[in-house]
Amino acid sequence: MSYADWGPPSDSMDGPVLVVRQEDAGGTERYFTDCRQVARVDNGDGAPDGDGAQVENDEVENDEQGAAVVLCSGTTKPWSRLWPSLRHCY
C-alpha cells in the first residue's frame, strides 16, 4: 500500500503539495505551474560522496537517501486526470 491508494484530492484543490522524488526522476514538475526544491531527504544512513552520488550504509537498503523534496502548486489538470500519471510505485 502507498499514499497513492488514498486517491486524489478534490479537483477543486490545486496545492500546495510536497513531492518526493529521486534526483534522476525529474518531470513531475510539468504537472504544476510552480515548483521549487525545499529540502533533500537525509535519514542518516547514507551520505553523498565527493561527486554528489550517494554512498550507502552496507547494512541498510536506502533508496530514498538524497531524494528531492519539491513544493509544488497550481495543477495543470484536475487531480482526477493527473493522479494516474503521478503514481510510480505499487
C-alpha positions, 0 to 999 in steps of 0.5 A: 500500500502507498499514499497513492491508494488514498486517491486524489484530492478534490479537483477543486484543490490545486496545492500546495503539495510536497513531492518526493522524488529521486534526483534522476526522476525529474518531470513531475514538475510539468504537472504544476505551474510552480515548483521549487526544491525545499529540502533533500531527504537525509535519514542518516544512513547514507551520505553523498560522496565527493561527486554528489552520488550517494554512498550507502550504509552496507547494512541498510537498503536506502533508496530514498537517501538524497531524494528531492523534496519539491513544493509544488502548486497550481495543477495543470489538470484536475487531480482526477486526470493527473493522479494516474500519471503521478503514481510510480510505485505499487 
